[in-house]
């Protein structure tokens, strides 16, 4: 199941946005209130989404100023495997950003989590825009 956020246009360079997103210690600034038990290093993080499950994520691939690929951290027991990708598209005086979750879940689970995950990824890109443009 693939869940894509809306595309937001942020009036910062792709380099600035990439540097911010490539460090999980900054990621907590983007998280909605539904997130609890946040811990992070530069490359790994873990947290709980209220009403869903525990998550562990690690950065698995960086394509400077373009793509950040994150996958589940096998040190954290989770019911699903996923890939989470930030896509950055430089524009003349801004950068377009989209977040995408690719989850390996059965159809029943997909129906239950599609809406909360959709809200989660849209909240992430909205917070990113707000944080980057107000810093």
C-alpha positions in Angstrom: 0.0 0.0 0.0 1.4 3.4 -1.0 0.4 6.6 0.8 1.6 9.9 -0.6 1.4 13.3 1.0 0.3 16.3 -0.8 3.2 18.2 -2.5 4.2 21.4 -0.7 6.3 24.2 -2.0 8.8 25.5 0.5 10.7 28.8 0.0 14.0 27.3 1.0 16.7 25.5 -1.1 16.7 21.8 -1.6 20.1 21.8 0.2 18.7 23.4 3.4 15.7 21.1 3.4 17.8 18.0 2.8 20.2 18.8 5.6 17.3 19.3 8.0 15.6 16.0 7.0 18.8 13.9 6.9 19.1 14.1 10.7 16.5 12.4 12.9 17.3 14.5 15.9 15.5 17.4 14.1 12.6 15.2 12.9 10.8 15.6 16.3 10.1 19.2 15.4 7.8 17.9 12.6 5.8 15.3 14.5 2.1 15.7 15.4 0.7 15.5 18.9 -0.2 11.8 18.3 3.4 10.9 18.6 4.8 9.7 22.0 8.0 8.1 23.4 10.3 9.9 20.9 14.0 8.9 20.9 16.5 9.7 18.1 20.1 9.7 16.9 21.2 11.2 13.6 20.4 7.9 11.7 17.7 6.2 13.7 14.6 7.0 15.7 11.8 5.3 17.5 8.3 6.4 18.6 4.7 5.4 19.2 1.8 6.8 17.2 -1.1 7.0 19.7 -3.7 4.4 18.8 -1.5 2.6 16.2 1.9 1.0 17.1 5.5 1.5 17.9 7.8 2.5 15.1 11.5 2.3 14.5 13.1 4.0 11.5 16.6 4.3 10.1 18.0 6.2 7.2 19.0 3.7 4.5 19.9 5.9 1.5 20.7 9.5 0.9 20.7 11.1 -2.5 22.0 14.6 -1.7 19.4 17.3 -2.2 17.0 14.9 -3.9 15.9 11.8 -1.9 16.0 10.5 1.6 15.0 6.8 2.0 14.0 5.5 5.4 13.1 2.0 6.3 11.9 0.2 9.4 14.6 -0.5 12.0 14.7 -4.2 12.7 15.7 -3.5 16.3 12.1 -2.3 17.0 9.4 -5.0 16.8 6.7 -3.7 14.4 3.8 -5.5 12.7 4.6 -4.0 9.3 7.6 -3.5 7.0 7.8 -0.1 5.2 9.8 2.3 3.2 9.4 6.0 3.9 10.8 8.4 1.3 11.2 12.2 1.1 11.3 13.5 -2.4 12.8 17.0 -3.0 12.3 18.7 -6.3 14.3 22.0 -6.6 12.5 24.9 -8.2 13.8 28.4 -9.2 13.4 30.0 -5.8 11.9 27.1 -3.7 11.7 23.4 -3.4 8.7 21.0 -3.8 8.6 18.3 -1.1 6.5 15.1 -0.9 6.6 12.3 1.7 5.6 8.8 0.6 5.0 5.6 2.8 5.2 2.2 1.1 3.7 -0.3 3.6 3.7 -4.1 3.2 0.3 -4.8 4.8 -2.7 -7.1 4.1 -5.9 -5.5 2.6 -7.8 -5.5 5.9 -4.9 -3.7 7.7 -4.6 -1.3 4.7 -8.3 -0.2 5.2 -7.7 0.5 8.9 -4.5 2.5 8.6 -4.9 4.3 5.3 -6.6 7.4 6.8 -4.4 7.8 9.9 -1.2 7.3 7.8 -2.5 9.8 5.2 -3.1 12.4 7.9 0.3 11.6 9.4 2.3 12.2 6.1 0.3 15.4 5.3 1.0 16.7 8.9 4.7 16.0 8.3 4.9 18.0 5.1 2.8 20.9 6.6 5.0 21.1 9.7 8.2 20.9 7.5 7.0 23.9 5.5 6.1 25.8 8.6 9.4 25.0 10.3 11.6 25.7 7.3 9.9 29.0 6.4 9.8 30.4 9.9 13.5 29.6 10.8 
